[in-house]
Amino acid sequence: MARSVRNQKVRWHILVFLAPAFLVYTAIMIIPLFGTMQLSMFRSVDNTQVFVGLGNFKALFGDPRWSESFWNAFVNNSWFFLIHMLVQNPIGVLLAALLSSNKLRMKAFYRTSIFVPTILSFVIVGFAWKLILSPIWGVAPSMLDAVGLKSLFAPWLGKEEYALTTLALISVWQFVGIPMMLIYAAMLSIPDEVIEAAECDGVTGSSQFWKIKLPLILPAIGIISILTFVGNFNAFDLIYSAQGALAGPNFSTDVLGTFMFRTFFGFQLQLGDPNMGSAIATAMFLIILVGVSIYLFGIQTRLRRYQF
């Protein structure tokens, strides 16, 4: 009887430790989120906020003045994410596999070198690569000329068909260290008994990676994929620092983040509209929410069977 009473006691210390983080998160995330959703349901008429319900979303998705820019930004955002999934994450897995090899020396140096760009400022990365790729004073033309490939150089950030892909690859260069480290940690967590059993069965080298290690790190790859999705659909800093708020040339690098920024705060001749800007921000939140929900309820449950 005494044990049951003791087990029923409220563990107040848990609430005490969780309260600061909960209050901070509520203040800087939850309250602004609901404030943004509320603002998206109003429209300014004669300097008066008038409730319009989903009217701003109807205009955003259906009015040609807004829908054309929105869908252009959405398609660009999707392409930005796709490049990260097809380039960044496979390279991260490959680097992690190389670093996990017992034959490789100077692992710490390689890990540090690859991870260093992730701690750099977006402004520094965007400005530096803009200088590097400049056809006037950049070093890229001379570097390609040194290896006899100068004919391949083009003003990649100045052409509509190349600008977004170039920025995505710059982002890949900056953040490839994150999936590399996460996958590397997942590989280190594989029990030695599993590897030894595979070696006893003659499974070594690349076949060991494809048949043993890869299935066991699938949950980590799933986590990296959803983090990549969330990060890419919140992209703003790199594009803004390299191409400006207009996301040139001719809005070819415009993503939802830059579109929302111009709409909410205004830029040059475009007047700021906090209500429509909030509608765009809410649409971004819903897109990310749907993507995360699909992962949690449709993919993660299937990957759990690979976990130890």
Residue pairs with C-beta under 8 A, 6 or more apart in sequence:
33 285
36 278
36 281
36 282
36 285
37 278
37 282
39 274
39 275
39 278
40 56
40 57
40 275
40 278
40 279
40 281
40 282
41 51
41 52
41 53
41 54
41 56
42 49
42 50
42 51
42 52
42 275
43 49
43 50
43 52
43 55
43 56
43 275
44 50
44 273
44 274
44 275
49 275
56 275
56 276
56 278
56 279
57 279
57 282
57 283
59 65
59 66
59 276
59 279
60 66
60 67
60 70
60 276
60 279
60 280
60 283
61 67
61 70
66 276
69 251
69 254
69 259
70 256
70 259
70 280
70 283
72 251
72 254
73 254
73 255
73 256
73 258
73 259
74 256
74 287
76 164
76 252
76 253
76 254
76 255
77 232
77 233
77 235
77 255
77 256
79 164
79 165
79 168
80 164
80 167
80 168
80 171
80 232
80 235
80 255
81 228
81 229
81 232
81 233
83 165
83 168
83 169
83 172
84 168
84 171
84 172
84 175
84 228
84 232
85 225
85 228
87 168
87 169
87 172
88 171
88 172
88 175
88 176
88 179
88 228
89 179
89 221
89 224
89 225
89 228
91 172
91 176
91 180
92 176
92 177
92 178
92 179
92 180
92 182
92 183
92 224
93 179
93 183
93 214
93 217
93 221
95 114
95 176
95 180
95 184
96 179
96 180
96 181
96 183
96 184
96 186
96 187
97 183
97 187
97 209
97 213
98 104
99 107
99 110
99 111
99 180
99 184
100 184
100 187
100 188
100 213
104 110
111 180
111 181
111 184
114 176
114 177
114 180
115 177
115 178
115 180
115 181
116 177
117 125
117 173
117 174
117 175
117 177
118 174
118 175
118 177
118 178
120 174
122 237
122 238
122 241
123 237
123 241
125 170
125 174
125 238
125 241
126 170
126 237
126 238
126 239
126 240
126 241
126 242
127 241
127 242
129 170
129 242
130 157
130 242
131 137
131 138
132 138
132 139
132 140
133 140
133 155
133 156
133 157
133 166
134 140
134 155
135 141
135 153
135 155
135 158
140 153
141 150
141 153
144 150
144 152
144 153
154 162
156 162
156 163
156 165
156 166
157 163
157 166
157 167
157 242
157 243
158 249
159 249
160 249
160 250
160 252
161 252
163 243
163 248
163 249
163 252
163 253
164 252
164 253
167 238
167 239
167 242
167 243
167 253
170 238
170 242
171 235
171 238
174 238
175 231
178 224
178 227
179 224
179 228
182 220
182 223
182 224
183 217
183 220
183 221
183 224
185 220
186 216
186 217
186 219
186 220
187 213
187 217
189 308
190 212
190 213
190 216
190 217
191 308
194 212
194 216
195 208
195 212
198 204
198 208
198 211
198 212
199 208
203 211
203 212
215 306
216 306
216 308
218 303
218 306
219 300
219 303
219 304
219 306
219 307
222 295
222 299
222 300
222 303
225 295
226 291
226 292
226 295
229 288
229 291
229 292
229 295
230 288
230 291
230 292
233 256
233 284
233 287
233 288
233 291
234 257
234 284
234 288
235 255
235 257
236 255
236 257
236 258
236 261
239 247
239 253
239 254
239 255
239 257
239 258
240 247
240 257
240 258
240 261
242 253
243 253
245 258
245 261
245 262
245 267
246 254
246 262
246 267
246 268
247 253
247 254
247 255
247 258
247 259
256 280
256 283
256 284
256 287
257 284
259 280
260 277
260 280
260 281
260 284
261 267
261 277
262 270
263 270
263 272
263 273
263 276
263 277
263 280
264 272
264 273
264 274
264 276
264 277
264 278
264 280
264 281
265 272
265 277
266 272
266 273
